[in-house]
């Protein structure tokens, strides 16, 4: 997302960041059609990712690109939401073309639309699965009841839930526990606290900074390792717009925290 919304870097740096992630062994890239600024550039981030994958020397078939539909940016800086089933299907078709794939690896409903019954919206994901347009279906910004409802509508095929979760935002722990119980992947968004706060996570949460110093790593790495230790179902999706930051995040997978450290971090 940082590569495509306000304050975004130039295309060259964005592509370099994606390639650095792929070379480091990252195999999941999360995006959305609404990651853009102007109304006439829907899918800006999806197209960046497709461009990077086309340039990469590795096996792109081993990379899962997850995108989302159902949120829109009209170009005035605001975000709106559209859960109409016909729109969701149309958005998925457009994302599929921008990504240049036969089927979207993981397609997620971006955010519930209070104007549309949730089951109707998720029914569009079910149809996309049945039609082979998407390989897996997920939801985002969902509460426990919506997770259960989505699982029912999808006939037990709900693959993932993407909710906000970080040291500063722990109110999604009930959803995390439910995903763990149901065997569904939990993808924390803004795991480092968001674009403007990721750099000072160690200052705002001293424990993460202290553990980082003890291991000789960044507090950002500690934060991601702490999340990974919560459950094997947790897959954090830290944003990045520089190769250095994504490489630092990727190293969290190799950081093992002690039981005492995990207890202190909560």
ABEGO torsion letter per residue (X at the ends): XAAABBGBBBAAAAAAAAAAAAAAGBABBBBBAABBABAAABGAAAAAAAAAAAABABBAAABBBBBBBGBBBAGAGBBBBBABAAAAAAAAAAAAAAAGBABBABBBBABBBAABBAAAAAAAAAAAAAAGABABBBBBGBBAAAAAAAAAAAGGABABBBBBBBAABAAAAAAAAAAAAAGBBBBBBGAAGEAAAAAAAAAABAAAAAAAAAAGBBAAAAAAAAAAAABAABBBBBBBABAAAAAAAAAAAABBBBAAAAAAAX
